[in-house]
């Protein structure tokens, strides 16, 4: 994965474009992802799988008859933005509603949720089905916190078959959630994966060691142990999955033995020789098992075992035909009379016109300067932030922040050049950040910047009181969306001290520049102190112990950004008459 690329930051986009070109008879690229090449002959529920890149054949490789109607595709290991999800849904909708289905990760939940709100406001029926099959990521008592790994595939397959058979939105959702409830997975990694352009994997294992309980975003296992022979590994995986057999489950199961990216098919067949007899000895009938790569993690060496307990409704859907670029079962040729016309959806808004006072337009230039200073700082810190994130996460924080700030700078500069005031410049920057960065940090920074801009407005350059109000709006919007609290080991741990210090000092009459500087110092100290915390939210939560001793990357980047923005957003002195 590190050998064939042009610009590493464009890898995901180029891979999607190449995929759509190769499989142009089945899929077509649209803003935010891809959809089926042909429209259905009559309205049907559109099943839209989604998530970050790096998991092929999930997600775009599963578009086709009997499976997904489209895929929303984010950057590597990064949730797609709300705008991307909205655009793909508009392209795939044929009048019977849409359902987003994806793994249970904070960024995906936020972005698909925001897209759903927008679609619902337009009168399009929309639902979400989350996959939570990874038994290593949370105990049974907290199953709602579990992340989605290879169980994505069985849930997607069952939902896609139901929609293809003509089921309504409510039934497709019900069946998908039932499949999720009856699916369990456990995995093991033998080596980490490497981002395109990176000179080292996200994590490493000692020789002849494996990490049990891996994630599909490059997260290492929950703990490391000696790499056993295939027979012992098979027994370990089977025993852990069967230990969580759902109450009242049937004796008929769908089974996936999934390679994570560089585990050879022959190795999987050797492991299958242990897995299959153990499942049969436990009294199970294996229904159309699958062995191969279905949900991967770039070039990770590893394997996962997934079991879905079937019932009278789910089994026919699991065995139903499907034809996609990466997966075929039976004869699933498009139905006669299926329309071949493409449904072009263009969400490009008309060029926005701006109105602002001279004072606000003047301050807007300071906002652009603040964003460019942030861009320089984040580019310099990209590797550091990625390394921090790789300790207990997926290592994408640096890359995601860079993508976000690059887009924000471009949008802000363009808006300012057309006479936008400070509020519109920051709102434009926020929207671009969220759309291009994706992930949890992308949607939070995007929403926060927009809230800051809406508070500042386009009528005047803000003074201390207005800046305090804008900071409060920024913090409030992030808290509302992210639902994190101080102590959860997130960006909120640095944000709350910043906002509290700035508002307290400005209320006491302290110079606005000094207030911002001291607030930024408080944020930096709080970010550093997160090294002593265990994460209680996000992808790092299952690896809480490994996170100890490392500061939170989101808190670190927030403190860094507020530090470099200060001289521009909160100067010690403002030109005479600039606020009038």
GUVEXFI-665190 format. One record per residue (C-alpha): residue number from 1; residue in one letter; z, x, y. Coordinates in nm, 3 decimals, decimal comma, padded with zeros to 5 digits. Layout:
GUVEXFI-665190
SITE pos code pz px py
SITE NUM A Z X Y
...
END
This chain:
GUVEXFI-665190
SITE pos code pz px py
SITE 1 X 00,000 00,000 00,000
SITE 2 X 00,035 00,295 00,233
SITE 3 X -00,305 00,439 00,151
SITE 4 X -00,566 00,182 00,256
SITE 5 X -00,523 00,054 00,610
SITE 6 X -00,657 00,092 00,962
SITE 7 X -00,392 -00,002 01,217
SITE 8 X -00,072 -00,077 01,020
SITE 9 X 00,021 -00,350 01,267
SITE 10 X -00,307 -00,530 01,190
SITE 11 X -00,276 -00,499 00,812
SITE 12 X -00,174 -00,860 00,744
SITE 13 X -00,449 -01,006 00,964
SITE 14 X -00,717 -00,786 00,811
SITE 15 X -00,600 -00,860 00,457
SITE 16 X -00,617 -01,235 00,523
SITE 17 X -00,963 -01,207 00,677
SITE 18 X -01,088 -01,005 00,380
SITE 19 X -00,937 -01,253 00,134
SITE 20 X -01,103 -01,547 00,310
SITE 21 X -01,439 -01,369 00,310
SITE 22 X -01,423 -01,288 -00,062
SITE 23 X -01,321 -01,643 -00,154
SITE 24 X -01,528 -01,830 00,105
SITE 25 X -01,634 -02,081 -00,160
SITE 26 X -01,272 -02,199 -00,194
SITE 27 X -01,095 -02,128 00,134
SITE 28 X -01,158 -02,087 00,504
SITE 29 X -00,953 -01,912 00,765
SITE 30 X -00,794 -02,113 01,045
SITE 31 X -00,549 -02,009 01,319
SITE 32 X -00,224 -01,925 01,142
SITE 33 X -00,352 -01,900 00,786
SITE 34 X -00,609 -02,065 00,561
SITE 35 X -00,696 -02,406 00,414
SITE 36 X -00,926 -02,538 00,143
SITE 37 X -01,294 -02,492 00,213
SITE 38 X -01,368 -02,863 00,159
SITE 39 X -01,202 -03,172 00,292
SITE 40 X -01,077 -03,437 00,045
SITE 41 X -01,301 -03,739 -00,002
SITE 42 X -01,012 -03,965 00,093
SITE 43 X -00,672 -03,905 00,254
SITE 44 X -00,425 -03,711 00,040
SITE 45 X -00,093 -03,542 00,108
SITE 46 X -00,150 -03,186 00,228
SITE 47 X 00,081 -02,942 00,049
SITE 48 X 00,120 -02,633 00,267
SITE 49 X 00,286 -02,326 00,120
SITE 50 X 00,403 -02,061 00,360
SITE 51 X 00,585 -01,743 00,441
SITE 52 X 00,521 -01,382 00,527
SITE 53 X 00,244 -01,160 00,393
SITE 54 X 00,300 -00,905 00,120
SITE 55 X 00,353 -01,150 -00,167
SITE 56 X -00,002 -01,200 -00,297
SITE 57 X -00,108 -01,414 -00,473
SITE 58 X 00,152 -01,614 -00,283
SITE 59 X 00,072 -01,773 -00,051
SITE 60 X -00,298 -01,785 00,037
SITE 61 X -00,406 -01,705 -00,319
SITE 62 X -00,266 -02,041 -00,430
SITE 63 X -00,492 -02,256 -00,213
SITE 64 X -00,714 -02,481 -00,417
SITE 65 X -00,751 -02,792 -00,628
SITE 66 X -00,428 -02,883 -00,806
SITE 67 X -00,216 -02,652 -00,596
SITE 68 X -00,188 -02,591 -00,220
SITE 69 X -00,406 -02,746 00,047
SITE 70 X -00,334 -02,457 00,280
SITE 71 X -00,111 -02,160 00,346
SITE 72 X 00,069 -02,056 00,662
SITE 73 X 00,066 -01,677 00,667
SITE 74 X 00,299 -01,460 00,875
SITE 75 X 00,312 -01,086 00,920
SITE 76 X 00,444 -00,870 00,635
SITE 77 X 00,777 -01,011 00,514
SITE 78 X 00,803 -01,212 00,838
SITE 79 X 00,805 -01,589 00,864
SITE 80 X 00,503 -01,736 01,039
SITE 81 X 00,556 -01,881 01,385
SITE 82 X 00,594 -02,250 01,463
SITE 83 X 00,253 -02,240 01,632
SITE 84 X 00,091 -02,097 01,318
SITE 85 X 00,250 -02,367 01,101
SITE 86 X 00,143 -02,638 01,343
SITE 87 X -00,217 -02,510 01,356
SITE 88 X -00,256 -02,493 00,977
SITE 89 X -00,105 -02,840 00,939
SITE 90 X -00,349 -02,986 01,192
SITE 91 X -00,640 -02,826 01,006
SITE 92 X -00,523 -02,950 00,664
SITE 93 X -00,405 -03,301 00,750
SITE 94 X -00,638 -03,569 00,614
SITE 95 X -00,433 -03,870 00,713
SITE 96 X -00,169 -03,896 00,438
SITE 97 X 00,085 -03,657 00,588
SITE 98 X 00,178 -03,294 00,530
SITE 99 X 00,463 -03,119 00,352
SITE 100 X 00,562 -02,760 00,421
SITE 101 X 00,713 -02,579 00,122
SITE 102 X 00,865 -02,231 00,145
SITE 103 X 01,156 -02,010 00,048
SITE 104 X 01,496 -02,068 00,202
SITE 105 X 01,502 -01,803 00,475
SITE 106 X 01,637 -01,853 00,826
SITE 107 X 01,316 -01,768 01,010
SITE 108 X 01,104 -01,995 00,791
SITE 109 X 01,351 -02,282 00,827
SITE 110 X 01,347 -02,250 01,207
SITE 111 X 00,973 -02,210 01,253
SITE 112 X 00,860 -02,473 01,004
SITE 113 X 01,126 -02,705 01,141
SITE 114 X 00,999 -02,665 01,497
SITE 115 X 00,640 -02,721 01,383
SITE 116 X 00,754 -03,035 01,199
SITE 117 X 00,915 -03,173 01,513
SITE 118 X 00,591 -03,123 01,703
SITE 119 X 00,380 -03,287 01,431
SITE 120 X 00,619 -03,581 01,402
SITE 121 X 00,604 -03,632 01,779
SITE 122 X 00,227 -03,671 01,740
SITE 123 X 00,271 -03,935 01,471
SITE 124 X 00,185 -03,717 01,170
SITE 125 X 00,416 -03,780 00,873
SITE 126 X 00,573 -03,446 00,782
SITE 127 X 00,840 -03,318 00,541
SITE 128 X 00,983 -02,984 00,427
SITE 129 X 01,072 -02,871 00,074
SITE 130 X 01,276 -02,551 00,052
SITE 131 X 01,288 -02,336 -00,261
SITE 132 X 01,631 -02,194 -00,354
SITE 133 X 01,595 -02,049 -00,705
SITE 134 X 01,750 -01,700 -00,674
SITE 135 X 02,081 -01,716 -00,860
SITE 136 X 02,176 -01,366 -00,743
SITE 137 X 02,178 -01,455 -00,374
SITE 138 X 02,470 -01,702 -00,376
SITE 139 X 02,711 -01,857 -00,629
SITE 140 X 02,646 -02,205 -00,773
SITE 141 X 02,901 -02,353 -00,531
SITE 142 X 02,680 -02,235 -00,243
SITE 143 X 02,340 -02,306 -00,397
SITE 144 X 02,211 -02,434 -00,062
SITE 145 X 02,232 -02,073 00,063
SITE 146 X 02,016 -01,931 -00,213
SITE 147 X 01,685 -01,774 -00,122
SITE 148 X 01,346 -01,853 -00,276
SITE 149 X 01,175 -01,596 -00,496
SITE 150 X 00,929 -01,647 -00,784
SITE 151 X 01,047 -02,005 -00,832
SITE 152 X 00,824 -02,076 -00,533
SITE 153 X 00,533 -02,086 -00,775
SITE 154 X 00,659 -02,359 -01,007
SITE 155 X 00,768 -02,577 -00,716
SITE 156 X 00,433 -02,531 -00,540
SITE 157 X 00,242 -02,604 -00,862
SITE 158 X 00,430 -02,927 -00,932
SITE 159 X 00,393 -03,051 -00,575
SITE 160 X 00,025 -02,961 -00,561
SITE 161 X -00,051 -03,141 -00,886
SITE 162 X 00,137 -03,450 -00,768
SITE 163 X -00,057 -03,460 -00,441
SITE 164 X -00,386 -03,405 -00,626
SITE 165 X -00,306 -03,703 -00,849
SITE 166 X -00,267 -03,923 -00,543
SITE 167 X 00,110 -03,937 -00,505
SITE 168 X 00,238 -04,037 -00,162
SITE 169 X 00,436 -03,810 00,066
SITE 170 X 00,775 -03,940 -00,042
SITE 171 X 00,697 -03,884 -00,411
SITE 172 X 00,552 -03,537 -00,357
SITE 173 X 00,868 -03,439 -00,169
SITE 174 X 01,096 -03,599 -00,431
SITE 175 X 00,920 -03,416 -00,715
SITE 176 X 00,924 -03,086 -00,529
SITE 177 X 01,296 -03,110 -00,461
SITE 178 X 01,360 -03,205 -00,821
SITE 179 X 01,162 -02,904 -00,941
SITE 180 X 01,366 -02,684 -00,709
SITE 181 X 01,691 -02,830 -00,842
SITE 182 X 01,581 -02,745 -01,197
SITE 183 X 01,459 -02,390 -01,130
SITE 184 X 01,655 -02,065 -01,169
SITE 185 X 01,540 -01,704 -01,121
SITE 186 X 01,682 -01,354 -01,149
SITE 187 X 01,506 -01,025 -01,086
SITE 188 X 01,540 -00,651 -01,108
SITE 189 X 01,384 -00,370 -00,906
SITE 190 X 01,301 -00,021 -01,029
SITE 191 X 01,177 00,119 -00,696
SITE 192 X 01,138 -00,001 -00,337
SITE 193 X 00,821 -00,109 -00,159
SITE 194 X 00,651 00,068 00,131
SITE 195 X 00,505 -00,088 00,444
SITE 196 X 00,148 00,013 00,535
SITE 197 X 00,174 00,324 00,750
SITE 198 X 00,536 00,394 00,656
SITE 199 X 00,622 00,733 00,514
SITE 200 X 00,904 00,612 00,289
SITE 201 X 00,998 00,300 00,091
SITE 202 X 01,245 00,047 00,226
SITE 203 X 01,500 00,158 -00,031
SITE 204 X 01,523 00,406 -00,313
SITE 205 X 01,700 00,415 -00,647
SITE 206 X 01,832 00,713 -00,834
SITE 207 X 01,635 00,827 -01,137
SITE 208 X 01,671 00,592 -01,435
SITE 209 X 01,851 00,329 -01,224
SITE 210 X 01,758 -00,032 -01,143
SITE 211 X 01,876 -00,279 -00,881
SITE 212 X 01,971 -00,617 -01,025
SITE 213 X 01,921 -00,924 -00,808
SITE 214 X 01,635 -00,807 -00,585
SITE 215 X 01,472 -01,011 -00,309
SITE 216 X 01,097 -01,046 -00,250
SITE 217 X 01,106 -00,899 00,102
SITE 218 X 01,190 -00,547 -00,001
SITE 219 X 01,561 -00,618 -00,010
SITE 220 X 01,730 -00,399 -00,270
SITE 221 X 01,926 -00,545 -00,559
SITE 222 X 02,282 -00,668 -00,527
SITE 223 X 02,404 -00,372 -00,728
SITE 224 X 02,255 -00,072 -00,904
SITE 225 X 02,296 -00,002 -01,272
SITE 226 X 02,148 00,218 -01,540
SITE 227 X 01,791 00,126 -01,636
SITE 228 X 01,818 -00,013 -01,990
SITE 229 X 01,554 -00,037 -02,264
SITE 230 X 01,329 -00,344 -02,250
SITE 231 X 01,536 -00,531 -02,510
SITE 232 X 01,856 -00,496 -02,310
SITE 233 X 01,684 -00,584 -01,983
SITE 234 X 01,540 -00,898 -02,142
SITE 235 X 01,880 -01,002 -02,275
SITE 236 X 02,035 -00,944 -01,931
SITE 237 X 01,779 -01,159 -01,752
SITE 238 X 01,782 -01,441 -02,007
SITE 239 X 02,160 -01,460 -02,033
SITE 240 X 02,204 -01,478 -01,656
SITE 241 X 01,943 -01,753 -01,614
SITE 242 X 02,068 -01,964 -01,906
SITE 243 X 02,425 -01,931 -01,780
SITE 244 X 02,315 -02,160 -01,498
SITE 245 X 02,140 -02,425 -01,707
SITE 246 X 02,137 -02,748 -01,507
SITE 247 X 02,360 -03,026 -01,637
SITE 248 X 02,169 -03,261 -01,866
SITE 249 X 01,855 -03,043 -01,864
SITE 250 X 01,586 -03,093 -02,129
SITE 251 X 01,492 -02,845 -02,401
SITE 252 X 01,140 -02,798 -02,265
SITE 253 X 01,092 -02,527 -02,002
SITE 254 X 00,829 -02,361 -01,787
SITE 255 X 00,879 -01,984 -01,787
SITE 256 X 00,746 -01,717 -01,550
SITE 257 X 00,779 -01,346 -01,617
SITE 258 X 00,670 -01,214 -01,282
SITE 259 X 00,566 -00,861 -01,179
SITE 260 X 00,671 -00,757 -00,829
SITE 261 X 00,371 -00,543 -00,739
SITE 262 X 00,340 -00,222 -00,940
SITE 263 X 00,485 -00,318 -01,277
SITE 264 X 00,194 -00,313 -01,521
SITE 265 X 00,092 -00,616 -01,723
SITE 266 X 00,149 -00,423 -02,045
SITE 267 X 00,511 -00,360 -01,944
SITE 268 X 00,558 -00,731 -01,886
SITE 269 X 00,417 -00,807 -02,232
SITE 270 X 00,668 -00,566 -02,388
SITE 271 X 00,951 -00,741 -02,203
SITE 272 X 00,814 -01,080 -02,308
SITE 273 X 00,868 -00,983 -02,672
SITE 274 X 01,242 -01,001 -02,600
SITE 275 X 01,248 -01,287 -02,349
SITE 276 X 01,047 -01,542 -02,548
SITE 277 X 01,238 -01,512 -02,880
SITE 278 X 01,571 -01,535 -02,698
SITE 279 X 01,466 -01,856 -02,522
SITE 280 X 01,335 -02,005 -02,844
SITE 281 X 01,652 -01,906 -03,029
SITE 282 X 01,846 -02,095 -02,762
SITE 283 X 01,658 -02,409 -02,868
SITE 284 X 01,390 -02,422 -02,602
SITE 285 X 01,021 -02,507 -02,625
SITE 286 X 00,818 -02,290 -02,388
SITE 287 X 00,551 -02,496 -02,211
SITE 288 X 00,251 -02,297 -02,088
SITE 289 X 00,443 -01,983 -01,992
SITE 290 X 00,298 -01,741 -01,737
SITE 291 X 00,320 -01,362 -01,746
SITE 292 X 00,176 -01,162 -01,456
SITE 293 X 00,191 -01,123 -01,080
SITE 294 X 00,258 -01,455 -00,907
SITE 295 X 00,500 -01,373 -00,621
SITE 296 X 00,505 -01,002 -00,537
SITE 297 X 00,669 -00,766 -00,289
SITE 298 X 00,396 -00,526 -00,176
SITE 299 X 00,409 -00,229 -00,417
SITE 300 X 00,762 -00,281 -00,546
SITE 301 X 00,821 -00,190 -00,908
SITE 302 X 01,021 -00,474 -01,055
SITE 303 X 01,027 -00,793 -01,255
SITE 304 X 01,176 -01,140 -01,229
SITE 305 X 01,237 -01,418 -01,478
SITE 306 X 01,207 -01,781 -01,372
SITE 307 X 01,290 -02,089 -01,580
SITE 308 X 01,217 -02,446 -01,472
SITE 309 X 01,363 -02,717 -01,691
SITE 310 X 01,097 -02,987 -01,729
SITE 311 X 01,127 -03,362 -01,767
SITE 312 X 00,882 -03,644 -01,833
SITE 313 X 00,763 -03,642 -01,472
SITE 314 X 00,750 -03,267 -01,412
SITE 315 X 00,585 -03,149 -01,734
SITE 316 X 00,247 -03,321 -01,681
SITE 317 X 00,236 -03,178 -01,330
SITE 318 X 00,319 -02,828 -01,454
SITE 319 X 00,042 -02,844 -01,715
SITE 320 X -00,216 -03,011 -01,488
SITE 321 X -00,540 -02,823 -01,407
SITE 322 X -00,563 -02,601 -01,102
SITE 323 X -00,827 -02,375 -00,951
SITE 324 X -00,741 -02,128 -00,676
SITE 325 X -00,861 -01,777 -00,593
SITE 326 X -00,571 -01,624 -00,786
SITE 327 X -00,476 -01,886 -01,043
SITE 328 X -00,674 -02,105 -01,278
SITE 329 X -00,563 -02,350 -01,544
SITE 330 X -00,794 -02,591 -01,725
SITE 331 X -01,085 -02,763 -01,555
SITE 332 X -00,996 -02,845 -01,196
SITE 333 X -01,339 -02,864 -01,037
SITE 334 X -01,344 -03,052 -00,703
SITE 335 X -01,380 -03,426 -00,749
SITE 336 X -01,721 -03,580 -00,707
SITE 337 X -01,781 -03,700 -00,356
SITE 338 X -01,542 -03,451 -00,198
SITE 339 X -01,658 -03,399 00,159
SITE 340 X -01,783 -03,049 00,235
SITE 341 X -01,760 -03,067 00,613
SITE 342 X -01,509 -02,839 00,772
SITE 343 X -01,238 -02,982 00,990
SITE 344 X -01,221 -02,755 01,287
SITE 345 X -00,895 -02,766 01,472
SITE 346 X -00,888 -02,589 01,804
SITE 347 X -00,549 -02,578 01,968
SITE 348 X -00,660 -02,361 02,254
SITE 349 X -00,512 -02,514 02,564
SITE 350 X -00,709 -02,541 02,884
SITE 351 X -00,644 -02,255 03,124
SITE 352 X -00,310 -02,331 03,281
SITE 353 X -00,282 -02,351 03,657
SITE 354 X 00,029 -02,223 03,831
SITE 355 X 00,212 -02,310 04,148
SITE 356 X 00,489 -02,093 04,286
SITE 357 X 00,647 -01,987 04,612
SITE 358 X 00,589 -01,639 04,748
SITE 359 X 00,949 -01,546 04,668
SITE 360 X 00,918 -01,655 04,304
SITE 361 X 00,582 -01,480 04,265
SITE 362 X 00,745 -01,164 04,402
SITE 363 X 01,027 -01,188 04,148
SITE 364 X 00,771 -01,259 03,876
SITE 365 X 00,642 -00,905 03,924
SITE 366 X 00,994 -00,781 03,856
SITE 367 X 00,998 -00,989 03,538
SITE 368 X 00,671 -00,829 03,424
SITE 369 X 00,816 -00,485 03,498
SITE 370 X 01,125 -00,573 03,294
SITE 371 X 00,909 -00,672 03,000
SITE 372 X 00,703 -00,354 03,018
SITE 373 X 01,020 -00,145 03,029
SITE 374 X 01,135 -00,335 02,721
SITE 375 X 00,803 -00,266 02,553
SITE 376 X 00,842 00,106 02,603
SITE 377 X 01,198 00,103 02,470
SITE 378 X 01,113 -00,103 02,163
SITE 379 X 00,816 00,110 02,070
SITE 380 X 01,037 00,419 02,087
SITE 381 X 01,304 00,247 01,876
SITE 382 X 01,073 00,076 01,623
SITE 383 X 01,151 00,311 01,334
SITE 384 X 01,524 00,319 01,409
SITE 385 X 01,545 -00,060 01,413
SITE 386 X 01,341 -00,085 01,093
SITE 387 X 01,566 00,167 00,919
SITE 388 X 01,877 -00,028 01,022
SITE 389 X 01,722 -00,349 00,891
SITE 390 X 01,625 -00,187 00,561
SITE 391 X 01,988 -00,112 00,470
SITE 392 X 02,055 -00,472 00,372
SITE 393 X 01,738 -00,657 00,474
SITE 394 X 01,362 -00,629 00,461
SITE 395 X 01,305 -00,354 00,718
SITE 396 X 01,074 -00,558 00,941
SITE 397 X 01,291 -00,591 01,252
SITE 398 X 01,138 -00,301 01,442
SITE 399 X 00,783 -00,403 01,366
SITE 400 X 00,852 -00,767 01,449
SITE 401 X 01,012 -00,682 01,784
SITE 402 X 00,718 -00,460 01,876
SITE 403 X 00,469 -00,732 01,793
SITE 404 X 00,670 -00,979 01,998
SITE 405 X 00,707 -00,767 02,309
SITE 406 X 00,342 -00,657 02,302
SITE 407 X 00,230 -01,020 02,306
SITE 408 X 00,492 -01,111 02,567
SITE 409 X 00,376 -00,835 02,802
SITE 410 X 00,014 -00,942 02,772
SITE 411 X 00,094 -01,308 02,839
SITE 412 X 00,330 -01,233 03,127
SITE 413 X 00,084 -00,997 03,297
SITE 414 X -00,193 -01,253 03,265
SITE 415 X 00,023 -01,534 03,405
SITE 416 X 00,143 -01,321 03,697
SITE 417 X -00,214 -01,219 03,781
SITE 418 X -00,299 -01,589 03,823
SITE 419 X -00,015 -01,653 04,066
SITE 420 X 00,255 -01,776 03,829
SITE 421 X 00,614 -01,781 03,944
SITE 422 X 00,898 -01,613 03,760
SITE 423 X 00,980 -01,917 03,549
SITE 424 X 00,625 -01,959 03,424
SITE 425 X 00,585 -01,586 03,360
SITE 426 X 00,896 -01,575 03,142
SITE 427 X 00,808 -01,900 02,963
SITE 428 X 00,460 -01,766 02,885
SITE 429 X 00,612 -01,443 02,761
SITE 430 X 00,854 -01,633 02,539
SITE 431 X 00,585 -01,850 02,384
SITE 432 X 00,368 -01,547 02,310
SITE 433 X 00,663 -01,357 02,163
SITE 434 X 00,751 -01,641 01,926
SITE 435 X 00,390 -01,696 01,820
SITE 436 X 00,316 -01,332 01,743
SITE 437 X 00,645 -01,193 01,617
SITE 438 X 00,737 -01,473 01,378
SITE 439 X 01,060 -01,439 01,186
SITE 440 X 01,407 -01,533 01,301
SITE 441 X 01,420 -01,284 01,586
SITE 442 X 01,077 -01,394 01,706
SITE 443 X 01,162 -01,761 01,740
SITE 444 X 01,501 -01,681 01,896
SITE 445 X 01,371 -01,434 02,154
SITE 446 X 01,079 -01,663 02,233
SITE 447 X 01,301 -01,965 02,284
SITE 448 X 01,556 -01,761 02,477
SITE 449 X 01,300 -01,622 02,722
SITE 450 X 01,154 -01,967 02,775
SITE 451 X 01,500 -02,109 02,845
SITE 452 X 01,571 -01,824 03,089
SITE 453 X 01,241 -01,894 03,266
SITE 454 X 01,295 -02,268 03,284
SITE 455 X 01,634 -02,207 03,441
SITE 456 X 01,500 -01,960 03,699
SITE 457 X 01,207 -02,187 03,789
SITE 458 X 00,924 -02,114 04,031
SITE 459 X 01,083 -02,198 04,364
SITE 460 X 01,285 -01,890 04,458
SITE 461 X 01,395 -01,545 04,351
SITE 462 X 01,729 -01,596 04,177
SITE 463 X 02,055 -01,472 04,316
SITE 464 X 02,376 -01,409 04,126
SITE 465 X 02,453 -01,775 04,063
SITE 466 X 02,100 -01,855 03,943
SITE 467 X 02,088 -01,549 03,718
SITE 468 X 02,421 -01,643 03,563
SITE 469 X 02,286 -01,990 03,495
SITE 470 X 01,970 -01,841 03,339
SITE 471 X 02,173 -01,608 03,118
SITE 472 X 02,383 -01,904 03,007
SITE 473 X 02,067 -02,100 02,923
SITE 474 X 01,929 -01,804 02,726
SITE 475 X 02,249 -01,772 02,523
SITE 476 X 02,284 -02,146 02,472
SITE 477 X 01,933 -02,189 02,338
SITE 478 X 01,974 -01,904 02,089
SITE 479 X 02,310 -02,038 01,971
SITE 480 X 02,161 -02,386 01,933
SITE 481 X 01,868 -02,265 01,722
SITE 482 X 02,032 -01,990 01,521
SITE 483 X 02,365 -02,163 01,456
SITE 484 X 02,533 -01,819 01,443
SITE 485 X 02,877 -01,742 01,579
SITE 486 X 03,054 -01,425 01,686
SITE 487 X 03,151 -01,237 01,371
SITE 488 X 02,846 -01,343 01,166
SITE 489 X 02,687 -01,001 01,229
SITE 490 X 02,383 -01,119 01,422
SITE 491 X 02,242 -01,073 01,771
SITE 492 X 02,501 -01,327 01,888
SITE 493 X 02,771 -01,062 01,849
SITE 494 X 02,612 -00,870 02,139
SITE 495 X 02,480 -01,173 02,328
SITE 496 X 02,813 -01,350 02,378
SITE 497 X 02,988 -01,044 02,532
SITE 498 X 02,687 -00,987 02,758
SITE 499 X 02,674 -01,345 02,883
SITE 500 X 03,051 -01,370 02,920
SITE 501 X 03,085 -01,043 03,111
SITE 502 X 02,791 -01,111 03,342
SITE 503 X 02,901 -01,463 03,431
SITE 504 X 03,263 -01,355 03,484
SITE 505 X 03,173 -01,067 03,713
SITE 506 X 02,918 -01,254 03,920
SITE 507 X 03,163 -01,544 03,964
SITE 508 X 03,416 -01,292 04,096
SITE 509 X 03,165 -01,172 04,356
SITE 510 X 03,068 -00,844 04,193
SITE 511 X 02,726 -00,708 04,292
SITE 512 X 02,463 -00,855 04,060
SITE 513 X 02,325 -00,517 03,959
SITE 514 X 02,667 -00,382 03,869
SITE 515 X 02,749 -00,706 03,688
SITE 516 X 02,439 -00,674 03,473
SITE 517 X 02,504 -00,306 03,403
SITE 518 X 02,861 -00,369 03,288
SITE 519 X 02,749 -00,668 03,080
SITE 520 X 02,486 -00,454 02,910
SITE 521 X 02,750 -00,190 02,834
SITE 522 X 02,969 -00,461 02,681
SITE 523 X 02,677 -00,575 02,468
SITE 524 X 02,608 -00,220 02,351
SITE 525 X 02,973 -00,169 02,254
SITE 526 X 02,977 -00,501 02,069
SITE 527 X 02,654 -00,413 01,887
SITE 528 X 02,801 -00,082 01,775
SITE 529 X 03,114 -00,262 01,654
SITE 530 X 02,910 -00,484 01,421
SITE 531 X 02,903 -00,189 01,179
SITE 532 X 03,249 -00,302 01,067
SITE 533 X 03,134 -00,658 00,993
SITE 534 X 02,996 -00,821 00,680
SITE 535 X 02,692 -01,042 00,749
SITE 536 X 02,750 -01,413 00,698
SITE 537 X 02,398 -01,530 00,781
SITE 538 X 02,038 -01,428 00,721
SITE 539 X 01,875 -01,207 00,459
SITE 540 X 02,150 -00,945 00,481
SITE 541 X 02,419 -01,191 00,367
SITE 542 X 02,368 -01,139 -00,010
SITE 543 X 02,401 -00,762 00,048
SITE 544 X 02,711 -00,778 00,266
SITE 545 X 02,880 -00,473 00,113
SITE 546 X 02,574 -00,254 00,162
SITE 547 X 02,564 -00,357 00,526
SITE 548 X 02,913 -00,224 00,598
SITE 549 X 02,900 00,084 00,817
SITE 550 X 02,561 -00,006 00,968
SITE 551 X 02,530 -00,193 01,300
SITE 552 X 02,330 -00,513 01,304
SITE 553 X 01,969 -00,445 01,409
SITE 554 X 01,941 -00,771 01,604
SITE 555 X 02,253 -00,699 01,806
SITE 556 X 02,136 -00,341 01,859
SITE 557 X 01,793 -00,443 01,991
SITE 558 X 01,943 -00,711 02,217
SITE 559 X 02,180 -00,461 02,382
SITE 560 X 01,892 -00,218 02,425
SITE 561 X 01,669 -00,480 02,584
SITE 562 X 01,928 -00,604 02,831
SITE 563 X 02,005 -00,246 02,930
SITE 564 X 01,645 -00,164 03,025
SITE 565 X 01,578 -00,503 03,184
SITE 566 X 01,873 -00,483 03,421
SITE 567 X 01,722 -00,271 03,702
SITE 568 X 01,430 -00,516 03,724
SITE 569 X 01,588 -00,859 03,667
SITE 570 X 01,915 -00,786 03,850
SITE 571 X 01,852 -00,519 04,113
SITE 572 X 02,149 -00,403 04,317
SITE 573 X 01,967 -00,498 04,635
SITE 574 X 01,681 -00,739 04,702
SITE 575 X 01,426 -00,707 04,984
SITE 576 X 01,521 -00,898 05,297
SITE 577 X 01,384 -01,251 05,283
SITE 578 X 01,276 -01,224 04,920
SITE 579 X 01,488 -01,526 04,821
SITE 580 X 01,361 -01,754 05,095
END
